[in-house]
Structures are given as C-alpha cells and as structure tokens.
Amino acid sequence: MDARQVINQMQSLRDEQQRLHLMRFFKTDKGQYGEGDEFLGLRVPLTRAIAKQHARLDLNQVVELLHNPYHEIRLCGLLILVDRFERDTRHRLRNDPDAIRRRDHIVSLYLNNAHHANNWDLVDLSVYKILGRWLLLPTFLGSADPDEAADNHDHKIHTLDTLADDPCLWLQRMSIVATWTPTHHGNPSYCLRYAKRLLNHPHDLIQKAVGWMLREMGKCCGAEVLRDFLRQYAARMPRTALRYAIERFDTNERAQWIKYQPS
C-alpha cells in the first residue's frame, strides 16, 4: 500500500453535504482562520478507521499524506504517526534504544511537517499524543552523545519554546496543547510555562487552549495550583482564557475570579 492508494480510497468516500458542513465549521471562508482548507466530508471515526487500516504505511508515504490539500487526508497521516508512536511507548519499550530512535524519528518528522497540521483539530488530535508523550520519555534528541538517551529536558523546553515563539497560530497552539500529557501525569510545569508565555495572545483559539490546559492542570495537579496561577494573572488574562480555566469551580468562585483584582 502506498500513499496514492490511501488517497484514492479516501476520495472515493467523499460526502458533499458533510463537506459543506465541515467547511463552515472549520471557518474556511476568506479572512477566517481556516481560509482555503479543502474537505472531502469524511467524519473523524471513518478517518480513524482508515488510519488504523494503514498503520504500517511507510513513513515517507505518510509524509505525502501530511502534504495533501485535503484536511481529512492530512488528519489520516497524523493519526498514523500517533499510532506508530504509541506502539513504541509500551512499558517494555520505554528504554529500548531501537524504540527510542523510532520515536525520535516520528517526533522529528512531526516537527518538520508541523505547518501542515493547520487547524485546531489536527493539532489537538495529535500533538499531546506525540510531543506531549515525548516530554515524558527518554530521547536521543538533544544528547551530547548520540548513543546516550536521556531526559534532555533543556532540549525539550527549547523545542516547545520554538513552537510557542513561532508566528504560526497552529505551532503556538501545539506548544500549549502538548502540555496536556505531562499535566495528566501530575507535572504542571509545562502548562505553567506556556500558559504564561501565551497569556495575552490576541487569538481566541490560543486563549481557549490556554484556558483549557489550565483547567486540566487544576483537575490533575490540584485546584490550589490553578488558584496560585490565577492570583498572579487572572486580572490581566483575556476573559475567554479565564472562563475556560475556571469552568470546574462553583458559581460563586467563578464570579469572584471574573472580577478579581490583586490586593
């Protein structure tokens, strides 16, 4: 199986009514965030099934999917990368050198093609399962000794900093949504770093992502960690980000944070 066969299979399932709905939903009109994106009209469960069917596709062929103009075909490529990465994160393979190299290759491939994950769903369905998981695993990337895998925390931070500082909206979103995975393993440091870095971003898709990740941090790492952040930043956070962050609080506490001013 090669990329062309996968593309032909997906194109044969085109659904015109669903295509028009998705183009409206993902804001593809002129001047909107998804301007120019093209859709086939495939629902995500169907795309997932096709990705699972072709999970062993050669990675060079997967890159062809990532470069395809159709949104669902790019998503299929991303889901294949997710599947391949997750196969090599099983406990017995965590420290296996060959598995680490395969994971690192997928991370590099993902980063080199990150601009093709150019809508929020493409980011959200892939980044925390690849880059987010990579943050918790040993890697050869960034090692002084190419034969020695380690945590290489500084290199991981540099990687996410580069995404956060890129002018591309979707790469910026990657940097914050990737923090979901360490947060769910009890480590709030990544979320705190990129929530601060993107705190006053003007686009609501980043504001929503920041608030969402902060809410997850409060759920997984303790409400007091979130409250400590809010005491410092709630007064100057965009209201969209703040409302997302405080969704799990009761009505009275939410009202207090909306009008909060530091003493």
Protein Blocks (a to p, Z undefined) as FASTA:
>chain_A
ZZklmmmmmmmmgcfklmmmmmmmnopaghiakgoiacehiafklmmmmmmmmmmgcfkl
mmmmmmpmbfklmmmmmmmmmmmmmmmmgfklmmgmklmmmmmmmmmmmmmmmmmmgcfk
lmmmmmmmmmmmmmmpccfehpablkbccfklmmmmmmmmmmmmpmblklmmmmmmmmmm
mmmnopaklmmmmmmmmmmgcbfklmmmmmmmmmmmmmmnojklmmmmmmmmmmmgcfkl
mmmmmmmpcfklmmmmmmgccZZ
